Amino acid sequence: MAPPTHARTGGGDLAIEVTDLVKTYPAARKKPPVRALDGLTFDVPAGVVLGLLGPNGAGKSTAVKILTTLSRADSGTARVAGLDVVKDQQAVRLAIGYVPQQSSSDPMATGTENLVLSGRIYGLSRSDSVRRAAELLERFGLAEAADRQVRTYSGGMQRKLDVALGLVHRPRVLFLDEPTTGLDPEARADLWTEVERLSAAEGLTVLLTTHYLEEADRLAAQLAIVDHGKVVASGSPEELKAELHGDSVQVELADAASTTRVHSLISGLRGIGEVVVDGNVVRARVDHGATAVPAVLGVLEEQEIPVAAVTVARPTLDDVYLRYTGRTFRAAEQASDAEKERAA
Ligand SMILES: Nc1ncnc2c1ncn2[C@@H]1O[C@H](COP(=O)(O)OP(=O)(O)OP(=O)(O)O)[C@@H](O)[C@H]1O
């Protein structure tokens, strides 16, 4: 497998530069230490939305905590808005906005009160804070709810307020940690539109972490795919998918018990690349979808294996992830969840 060649974009005005970050959490309760970052390297050109995509436990939040000065790496360097996150900690804090996974708003205060307080904390005068609060509430479609307590907001409204809170002091770089986790599809799409608008209209650099492939595909102009604390591939979603030639054939089986047999039958056909099993679905990378499907269906019919559905698709980010890590995104998430349960 060829190593990723474009983890660095090189040249231009870089808003974030991350070089070889390593972070190990110490051993706890007879558990071994956890190497959360293992030489993480990537950069983000100014004005770009970069998605740090990886399954749970890949190290995304740890990276964001280091870049937002909330945690320190064991080694490696990171610069944000041209400033070193260790040596220029205070200046970094003023140059960035950070929207953590957990909401930081006060549920008993109104939207306006939350924003005004945040403005005051950042050193804005009272009148500037009030003006900025009104401007942000308007921009995020929250003006009508401005004087309501935040606890009465829907999940989507609360998340928009969280993003607004991160923007009060007009940062140059905005960090969004898993911004749409827990939101329904409509609220998620709504927030995507807001983030797109922000980056387009204001030239804001946005680093967002996500474990939603669809979110990464839709929102990020550049992606860094993270696995076990390292960037395994990077580029625009289109570039990453275009690197995979051919198509992806998915065979959904009526009976999950036959997946192993189907895996070996399909693997034996000509023109077939990697074959993986994902639940009752067997997925294969093929040179040509149009010629592979009749061959796949032929061999399954011959063996009298019932098929629920067959689909042919252009490569997805899941295929990209599979190519660089050897497992599907869903399998990686399940493994990470199982690991967490064991550790608990
Ligand atoms: N404070 C901590 N102490 C010990 N281990 C930690 C700590 N924080 C994170 N980890 C471990 O470090 C690894 C990376 O975690 P991190 O939260 O950075 O991943 P992530 O990609 O953001 O995933 P998630 O979306 O689940 O937060 C995981 O194995 C996690 O269990």
The ligand as an SDF file (V2000), in Angstrom:
LIG
                    3D

 31 33  0  0  0  0  0  0  0  0999 V2000
   -7.9460   11.4840   29.7670 N   0  0  0  0  0  0  0  0  0  0  0  0
   -7.7030   10.2910   29.2260 C   0  0  0  0  0  0  0  0  0  0  0  0
   -7.1070    9.3140   29.9420 N   0  0  0  0  0  0  0  0  0  0  0  0
   -6.8240    8.0910   29.4040 C   0  0  0  0  0  0  0  0  0  0  0  0
   -7.1110    7.7660   28.1210 N   0  0  0  0  0  0  0  0  0  0  0  0
   -7.7120    8.6810   27.3550 C   0  0  0  0  0  0  0  0  0  0  0  0
   -8.0450    9.9990   27.8690 C   0  0  0  0  0  0  0  0  0  0  0  0
   -8.6350   10.7160   26.8720 N   0  0  0  0  0  0  0  0  0  0  0  0
   -8.6710    9.8940   25.7900 C   0  0  0  0  0  0  0  0  0  0  0  0
   -8.1220    8.6760   26.0840 N   0  0  0  0  0  0  0  0  0  0  0  0
   -7.9330    7.5340   25.1460 C   0  0  0  0  0  0  0  0  0  0  0  0
   -7.1470    7.9990   24.0570 O   0  0  0  0  0  0  0  0  0  0  0  0
   -7.6120    7.4680   22.8300 C   0  0  0  0  0  0  0  0  0  0  0  0
   -7.9960    8.6120   21.8850 C   0  0  0  0  0  0  0  0  0  0  0  0
   -9.1360    9.2790   22.4470 O   0  0  0  0  0  0  0  0  0  0  0  0
   -9.8100   10.5740   21.7880 P   0  0  0  0  0  0  0  0  0  0  0  0
  -10.9380   11.0060   22.6810 O   0  0  0  0  0  0  0  0  0  0  0  0
   -8.7760   11.5470   21.4330 O   0  0  0  0  0  0  0  0  0  0  0  0
  -10.3940    9.9350   20.4380 O   0  0  0  0  0  0  0  0  0  0  0  0
  -11.5250   10.4860   19.4840 P   0  0  0  0  0  0  0  0  0  0  0  0
  -11.0780   10.1100   18.1130 O   0  0  0  0  0  0  0  0  0  0  0  0
  -11.8000   11.9060   19.7410 O   0  0  0  0  0  0  0  0  0  0  0  0
  -12.7690    9.6160   19.8840 O   0  0  0  0  0  0  0  0  0  0  0  0
  -14.1520   10.0740   20.5640 P   0  0  0  0  0  0  0  0  0  0  0  0
  -14.9640   10.6030   19.4460 O   0  0  0  0  0  0  0  0  0  0  0  0
  -14.6810    8.7710   21.1270 O   0  0  0  0  0  0  0  0  0  0  0  0
  -13.8250   11.0930   21.6220 O   0  0  0  0  0  0  0  0  0  0  0  0
   -8.7790    6.5420   23.1740 C   0  0  0  0  0  0  0  0  0  0  0  0
   -8.2830    5.2400   23.2950 O   0  0  0  0  0  0  0  0  0  0  0  0
   -9.2380    7.0790   24.5230 C   0  0  0  0  0  0  0  0  0  0  0  0
   -9.8590    6.0510   25.2780 O   0  0  0  0  0  0  0  0  0  0  0  0
  1  2  1  0
  2  3  1  0
  2  7  2  0
  3  4  2  0
  4  5  1  0
  5  6  2  0
  6  7  1  0
  6 10  1  0
  7  8  1  0
  8  9  2  0
  9 10  1  0
 10 11  1  0
 11 12  1  0
 11 30  1  0
 12 13  1  0
 13 14  1  0
 13 28  1  0
 14 15  1  0
 15 16  1  0
 16 17  2  0
 16 18  1  0
 16 19  1  0
 19 20  1  0
 20 21  2  0
 20 22  1  0
 20 23  1  0
 23 24  1  0
 24 25  2  0
 24 26  1  0
 24 27  1  0
 28 29  1  0
 28 30  1  0
 30 31  1  0
M  END
$$$$
